[in-house]
Amino acid sequence: DFHHLRFTWKHYPTLLAASFCVELLELWPLAVIFAGPIYNAFELMVVQALRQKRKPELSDLALGGKRFIRVTLASWAVFLLVLVGLGFLVIPAIVIGTWLLFTMLLVGETNLGIWAAMKESKRLVNWRGFWPHFWLCFVMLLIGHATTSITAQAETISVAGRAIAFGLSVLLGPLFAVPTALAYVGERRAVPLPSVSPPGEGAAAVPPKQGMPAPALPPPD
């Protein structure tokens, strides 16, 4: 909605600074192993700002280190399941990725285990409709594929090309973190269990859809 669009553009410089920090960390040789928690820190920063209706703070990136190992394992579990989906062509992989969209955020801010977080992610995705989340993942996949192709080509040109690729990744970083965080915060608000909702949520809870059990999530620490 307009409020969230205004949030995104109003705080875009801070989001760019966070994206810059994330991209710097991803230059680390072991980043291929720890890319999940690194990027999850960015999303958690946006989630906290949206919940508390305040400016994003770079210090919130430290939230990503709170459950670093568990988020790392969750990211690899999600990756492997999506990889299995790719064995059945692209659409099954996107479907699996859509159901597991919120897994790392749930692992990163609650006491849920990895398997429980996967089940809760699927339940949240289905709560108000699978297809909006599917198209969100599909669009992000297209943008990600285009960005990867462009940056891969640029990096083969020269040092300047690598700098351009890095800058492009920084600029586009918020386009991945913010939509996921927005969707996550929105679905958590829809959980009709205010006693287990994060601070600032639950007031706008809606009745559960008929025949659909209410998600039961433990509160963030």
ABEGO torsion letter per residue (X at the ends): XAAAAAAAAAAAAAAAAAAAAAAAAAABAAAAAAAAAAAAAAAAAAAAAAAAGBBBBAAAAAAAAABAAAAAAAAAAAAAAAAAAAAAEAAAAAAAAAAAAAAAAAAAABABBAAAAAAAAAAAAAAAEAAAAAAAAAAAAAAAAAAAAAAAAAAAABAAAAAAAAAAAAAAAAAAAAAAAAAAAAAAAABABAAABBBGBGAABBBBBBGBBBBBBBBBX
